[in-house]
Amino acid sequence: MIDTISRYAADVGLAARNLWAQKTRTVLTALGIIFGVGAVIGMLSIGAGAREESLRFIEQLGVRNLLIESRPASSDQELQQRRRSSPGLTERDVRVLEANVDALELISARRSLHPARAFPRPPQDLPELYGVRPSYAAIHNWKLEDGSSFNAADDNASSSVCVLGESAKIAMLGYGPALGKFIKINESWLRVVGVLKQQISSGSGTAQSQDPNFVVYIPLNTFQYRFFDNGGSFKDELDGVDIRLKAGADSVGAAKVVSAILDSTHHHVRDFLVTIPAELLAEQQRAQSIFTYVMVAIAAISLLVGGIGIMNIVLATVMERTREIGVRRATGARRIDIVRQFLLESIVISIGGGLVGILFGYFLSWMIARAAQWMTIVTPSSIIIAFGVSVAVGVIFGIYPARQASRIDPIEALRYE
């Protein structure tokens, strides 16, 4: 056992010395492995970051939630046609759902408005105004940076209070403390009672694509009694209804019940959309998996090119060292010894390239996150996969030239010039 370890250690040392003697060639050969490993780690880090973003966004929406969105009419003619059969999304729908959906735990109607004026005025666009019930905070897992949410008493009294999204707070009140300060939306003054921590925006083009950080949240009764949406003539009474189901409830089954109830109250006019975040999560995970597989397959081509480079350089080395091979065979070296010598050289190149490639992968992930503003996560599994493949490439592509070297006739090798 000790003799075997000593033999392999001596062969590794010999391989390292031979590669060091051809430093430029070795580095150029290892570049394919370095870029391949780095690219695989970088692509996997993008996939892991995208999955984490998806999970955080779905958690924010709530895996036990159902989101009902109103579909605004595109014209007055379409609105009139709808109103012949459907009243649109209304408070009556909320009461009907509360009375008939057994799995329902919390519910909040939602109205929205894009203000005409705001003070202090943000430097660019104005934040959106949302009127919601106090239960909205629990439904969407609000995490507050400062202060607290408004409560049922505030809603019942139509109190002039608000909770600011992070971006809305910075845009209107700067980076200093905001609690107790007043902002003015249209003609109404609102006192800030809470500031939310940063939330994730979907950017999906759906009704949930509104950046939740750039929103001013107020009690729904305050919205109804103090604000008038003069630009929403084609909108329903409510913009949406947010529901949280009881623990263990079947979200797909509950969504079918909700859709059936609304179909009945709206007389089968599809002027609403029911979104199931749990299904959205599964769909996004499938899409991200496909994206990750494709990107890793593209990145793996670099490893393939690096393996071909290793095979090419070891074959060239075999030709240059034919006389050395003949001397070793003549002095008692077996074919397996020759195979081991050249195979170890290709493995040393792939291991060295893999280690440097891991550092390059970290750098690439950092560059992608900084330049593209994407979340990237380098996971231990991505490092193990990339490094393992690089070593496998060294073994696979080093076998052929090593076997070719072992088959050289010692007598012909000694005559080789």
N, C-alpha and C positions, 0 to 999 in steps of 0.2 A: 504493500500500500504506500509506504513511504517512498519506495523507489519510483512508483508510478507518478506520485505527486512531484517528486524531484525532476523526473523526465519532462513532465508537462510544464513545470516552471521554467526549466532550461529552454524548452521549445518556445514558450511565450517570450522569454527574454531575447532569444535569437530572432523571432519574428519582429519584435519591437526595434531591434538594432537594424535589421534589414530595411524596415519601413523608414526609420530615421535617416538612413543613408540616402534615401530618395524622398526628402521632405516635401519638395514642391509637388512631385507626382502624387504622393500620399494625400496631401491636403486637397488637391484638385479632385482626386478620387472620392474623398470623404465628403466633398461639398454636396453631392447628390443625396447622400444619406442625411446630412445636416438639414438641407432644405426640406427633404421629405418628412423627416421626423417633426421639424418645426411646423410645417404646413398641416400635418395631421393633428398635432396638438392645438394649433390655432383654430382649425375648423371645428374640432370637438369642443373647444372652449366657447365658440360662438353658439353651437347647439345647446351646450349646458346653460349658457347665459340666457338664451331665448326660452328654454324650458323654465328656468327660474322666474323670468319675467312673466311668463304665462301663468305659472302657479300663483304668483303674488297677485296678478290681476284678477284671476278667478277667485282667489281667497277674498279679495276686496269686494268683488261682486257678491260672493257668498255661494258656496256649493249647495246650500240648502235653499237658495233663493229662486224665485221666479220673477222675471222682469217683464211687465206688460207695457208696451209702447204704443202711443197713438200714432196713426199714420195721417199726417195733415193732407188735406186736399190740395191739389196743384192749381186749381182754378175755382172760381165762383160757381161755374156750371157743374163741376164735379161735386162740390160741396152740396149744392141744391139736390143733386141726384141722390147723394148719400142720405140727406136728411129726410127724404121721402120714406126711408125705411129705418134708418139708424139714428139715434140721438148722439152718437159718438161716445167717447170714453168720459164717463161722468161719475159724480159722487154716488149716484144710485148703483153703479156697477160695484163700487167699493162695498156698499152695504150688502148687496146681493152675494158677493164673494165671501164676506165675513160670515154670512148666515148659512152658506151652503158648502163651503170647502172645509171638510173635517180636519184635513192635515194642516190648515193654516194656523200659524202661531202669531206672526206680526204682519201688519199691513200698513202701508203709507201711500196716500195719494201724492202726486207731484205735479207742480205747475212751474213753468219757466218763463223768463222774460229777458230780452236783451235791452238793457236800459238805454235811454236817450241821453241821460246826463249822469255824472257821478262826481262827487267831491270827497276827498281830494281826487283830482282827475289823474288817472294813470297816464304814463307817457305815450302809450300806444292804444290798443283797443280797450273797451270797457269790459269788466267781468260779467258773466252771466248771473242772473238772479234766480234762485230756486226757492219755491215755497214747498215745504215738506212737513209731515207730522213728526213729533219727537221720536217715534219708533224708527224713523229712517236711519238714525244714528246706529241703533243696534243691528238693523237689517244689513247695513253696509260696513259694519265693524269699524266705526270711526275710531281713530287714534288721535288724541288731541295733544298738540305741542304745548298749549297753554289754555287755562280756563276750563270751561265745561260747555256742554250742549244746552240748548234751551229745553224746557220741560213742558209738561201738559198745562201747567198754570200759565206759562207764557203764551202757549197756543190759544187757550181759552180766552185770555185777556187781549189777544191780538197785540202783544207787546212789541215795541219797536226795538227788537234785539236781533243779533245776527251772529253767525259763525262763519269765519273766513277760511277759504282754502289758502294753502301756503302762498301760491303765486299772487292771488288777489290781495293778500295782506301786504306782501312786499311791494306790489305795484301801487297800492293806495296809501300805505302807512309806513313804508320803508322797513328797515331791519330792526328797529327798536321795539319796545313793548307796545302791544296793541290793545290789551284788555282795558275796558272802560272808556276807550276813545270812541268818537262818533264819526260815522261816514254818512254821506248823503247820496241816496239813489233816487233819481228823478226828483220828486218833491218831498221825500220822506227821509228824516234823520233816523239812523239805526245805531244802537250802542253795541259795541263788540263784546261778546261774552265768552268767545272761544276761538282758538286758532288751530286748524288741523295740521297734523304732520303731512309730509309729502305723500301723495297717492299716485298710483300708476294710471296713465291714460292709455286707452286701447289703440287709438288712431285707426280704428277699423272701418270708419265711415258709417257706423250704425248710430242709433240714438245714444248709445253709451260712449261714443267717441268724443263727446265734449270733455275737455280737460277738467277733471274734478278739482284740480288745484286752483283753477281760475274761476271759482264760483263763490258767490255770496249766498249762504243758506239762511233762510228766515222761516218762522212758523207759517204754516199754510194759511191760517186765519189772518195773520198779518198781511200776507200776500193778497188775499181776496178782498180785504177791506181797505188797504192802503195803496194798491197798485192796479193800474188798468193797462192791459196789453192792447194798445190801439193798432199794433201791427199784426195781430194774430187773428184776423177775420176768418181765415181758412182753418183755424185750429179747433180742436175739441175743447170741452170744458177743462179736461185734465190732459196733461202731456204724457203722464205715465202713472202706473201703479206698481209699487214694489212690495213683494211678498216674501216672507221667510216661513219655511215649512217647519213642522215639528221634527225633532230628531228621529231618524229612522224612516221618515216618510219617503215614498217613492216619488221622486221629482218628475219623472216622465209621466207616471200615472196622474199625478196632481195637475200637471200641465194640460193633459187631455181633459180633465174635469173643468179646469179654468176656461179652456178654449170652448168647450161645449156650452158652458154657462154664458159666456160672452157672445157666442154665436146666436144663442137664443135671445138675449136681450138686445142684440144689434140686428136681429132678423137676418142673419147669415150674410151681413155685409162685412167683408174682411178689412175693416178700417183700424185694425189693431194687430200687433205682433207680440207673441209670447216667446221669450228667450229663456232657455234653460242653461245656466252657467255650467252645470255638471256635464252636459253634453258638449258645450262649447269647449270645456277643458279637454275632453277626450278627442275632439276634432283637432284642436290645436296641437295636442301631443302627437297625433298621427302625422300631421303636416310637418311638425318639427323633426320627427324621426326620419321621414323621407328626405327632408332637406339635409339633415346631418349625414345620412348615408351617401347621398349624392356628393356632398362636399368632401367627405372623407375619401370616397372613391377617386375623385379628381386629385386630391392631395397625395393619395397612395401611388399615383403615377410617378411622382418624383422619387419615391422609394424604389420603384421598379427601374427607373432610369439609373438611380444610384447603384442598384444591384448589377445591372448590365455593365456599368463602369468598373465595378470591382472585378467582375469576371474578365473583362477586357484587359485590365491592368495586370492581373495575376497571370493571365496567359502570356502577356508580353514579358513579365518577369521570368516565367518558366523558360522562355526562349533565351533570355539573356543569361540565365544561370544554368544552362544545360550542362556545362562542364562541371560546375559545382555539384549538380545532381549525380553525375557520373562518379565523381570522387567519393561522395557519401555512399553510393551503392557499392563501390569497390572496396570501401573500408568496413562494410558490414551492415549498412543501413537497409532496413526492409522497405518494401513498398508502402506499408502502413505508416512508416516513419516519414517518408516523403509526403504522403497525403496529409499527415498531421501538420507538417511544417508549413505547407502552403495554405492549408485550410485555416490554420491559426492566424496567418497573416491577414486573410480576408475578414476573419472574425474580429481581429484587433481593430481593423479599419472601421467596421460597422459599429463596434462598441464605442470607439472614440467618437465617431461621427454621431452616434445616437446620444451620447452624453452632451456634446456641444449642441446637438439639435434640440435637446430639452431646454437649454438656456435660450436658444433662438425662438423656441415655441413660446416661452414666457414673454420674451420681448415682442414677438409678433402679436400675441394676445393683447398686450398693453397698447401697442400701436393701433390695433383695430378699435379697441375701446375708446382711445383718445381721439382718433381721427374720425371714426364713423359714429361716435356717441352710442355704441352698442354695448350692452352688458356682456362681458366675457368672464367665464369661470374655468380655470385650469384645474381639472379634477385629477386625483391620483390614478384613476382608471385610465384616463387619456394618456398619462405619462407611461404607465405600464404597457398599454397597447402599442403605442408608438415605438417605445424602446424595444419591446419584445419583437415587433415586426422587423425592426432594423437589424437585430441580431439574427433573426431567421433569414433575412435577405443575405446577410454575410455568409451564413452556412450554406444556403441553397445555391447561391451563385458562386461560391468558392469550391464546391464539390467537383464540378467538371474540370476546371484547370488543375486542381490538385490531383485528380485521377490521371489526367494527361501527363502530368509531371512524373507520376509513379510508374507509368508505362514506358518511359524512355529507356532504351537499351543502354546499359552501363558502358559497354564497349564503344558504341557509337557516340555516346555522350562524351567519353574521354577524348575522342578524335575531333570533337566539335570545336571550331575556332570562332 
